Amino acid sequence: KKNPVDLIFIVDVSGSMSGDKIQLVKDSLKYISNLMNENDRLAIVTFSSSASLIAPLTYMTQENKVRLIEVIEKLFDGGGTNIYSGIEKALPLLREDYSSGNRTASMILLSDGYDNYNYRVLDKIQTLLESEEKKNITFTLHTFGYGSSHDSELMKNIAKIKSGGYFPIKVLTDIQDAYLTIS
């Protein structure tokens, strides 16, 4: 029996995610939430120019899945891309002690990776995450790169900071493979 998971999705809803990308993100989130069991929890932070917590860590009961899908359907794109703000907004959700190993925590960045807010965004993210390590918070950070032209180098390097995987997502079946790898 696998340990329950806490998945915190950090979702890029900037203007560059318009059209097929935002739809694929919505489909990805719905697909993954449906695979989760009622002991698993999911949260969603969205970001464009700034970040918002749109779904706190919630147990994935059937009732909560229905509510979450309603939230996911309302996602829309617009604004700039401030990846740092999304990660910063998501970190407080990981205040639990995961060191016992009873639950596993992962943050998953869903983006095309083109940050246009932060000079040296990778360095800023690394510094932020290293400050969390001092608090003994154990989690993995994975990145899902959306679209055929995403910043794969940045997405790979962000994932490496917390020993996560990088997954290019062009079609929904890519999500199935990624989820099997991270779950």
N, C-alpha and C positions, 0 to 999 in steps of 0.2 A: 504494500500500500504506500502510495507516495504521500509525502508531506503536503499539507495545504500550502497554497501559494498566495502571496500578495503581489499583484501586478499593478504597477502604476504607469499608466500610459501618458506620455508627454507628446501632445499632438500639435503639429504645425498646421495652423489654419490661416496662414498668411496668403497674400494674393497670388504668390507663385504656386500655390497648391490648388488653384482653380481647376474646374472641369473634371477630367478623369481621375486626377490624383486625389482630390477630396472624396470622390465617390469610392475609390478603392480603399481609402483610409476608413470610411464609414463601414464598408463591407468587411474590412479586416477586423475592426473592433467588434462588430456583431458576431462574426464567425468565432473569434476567440472567446467572447463572453459566453457563447452557447456551449463551448467545450468545457467550461469551468464548472466545478461542482459546488454544492452549497457551503462547503467548508473553505472554499477559496474566496479571496476578496479582490476587488478591482476598483481602481480609481482612475479618473481622467483629469489631466491638467491640459488646457489648451493654451497656445501662445501664438501671437503674431507680433505686434509692436510691444505688447505686454502680455502677462500670463494671468489665467484665471483657473481656479479649481471649479470644475463644473460637475464633478461627481466624486465625493469623498470615498475612502475605502469602504466598500459595501460588500457584504456577503452575497454570493451569487445564487440566491434562491430563485425559483421560477418567477416569483412576483417581482423581485428586484431586477431580474434580467429584462422583463417587459418594460419597467420604468427606465432602465438604462438605454434600451433601444430607442425609446422616445427622445432621450437626451442626445443620443448619437445622431439621430435623423435631423436634429436642429442645427448641427454643425454647419457653418458657412465660412467661406474664405474672404480675406481682405486684410490689408495692412502690411507692415514690414515683417521681417523675420528676426526675432530676438530669441535664439535658442537658449542662451544663458538664463533668461528670465523664466523659461519653462522649467528648466532643471532646478533652479533656485526655489521656485514655487512648489515643486514636487517633494523636495527633501524633507520638509517638516512632516510629511505623511509617514516617514520611516523612523519615527521616534521610538518604536517598540524595540525590545531587545530580541534580536533574531539569533543570538549566539547559541541558544539551547538547541537549535536545529529543528524545533517543532514546526516552524513555518519557514518558508523560503521567500525572500523578497527580491523582486526585480523591477527596475525602471526600464521602460522601453520607449525610446525616442522614435517617433514616426515623423519623418521630414524629408524634404528634398535637399536639406543640408546647406542651403545658401543663406547664411547669416549675414544680414546687412546692417547690424546694429553695433557689433562689438569688434573692435580692432583686437586681433589675436584672441579670438573667442576660445580656441582650444586651451590656451594657457589659463584663461579665466575659469573655464570649466574645471580644469585639472586642479587649480588652487582651491576652488570651492569644494570639490569632492575630497581632496586631501584633508581639508579642515574637518570634514565629517568623519574621516577614519579615526581621528583622535577621540571621537565619541564612541568608538567601538560599534558602529552601526554597520552590519554586514549586509550587502546587497550586490547584485550584478546590474550592470547597465548595458542593455542591448540597443542596437540601432537598426531601424528598418528604413532603407533609403527608397523613396517613392519616385517613380518616373524614370524614363530612360536617360534623362540628363540631370542626375543629382550629384552633389559633391561627395563622391564615394570616399575620397581621401579623408575629408573631415569626419564623415560618419564612421569610418573604420577606426580612426584615431580616438574619437570620443568613446567608442565601445571598448577599446583597449585599456582605457583608464581604470575601469572596474571589471576587467577580465570578461567582458561580454562578447557576444557575437555580432557581426555586421551582416545584414541580409538585404540584398537588393530586391525590391518588391515591384514587379511589373504587372503581374496578374494575381488573382486571388489564390491560385494553387501555390504560389510562392509563400503565402502566409501559412498554409498547412505545413509545409516543410520547416519553416522558421519556428512555428509554435512547437512542433515535435522536438526540435533541437533544444529549445529553452525550457520546456515544461518538465 
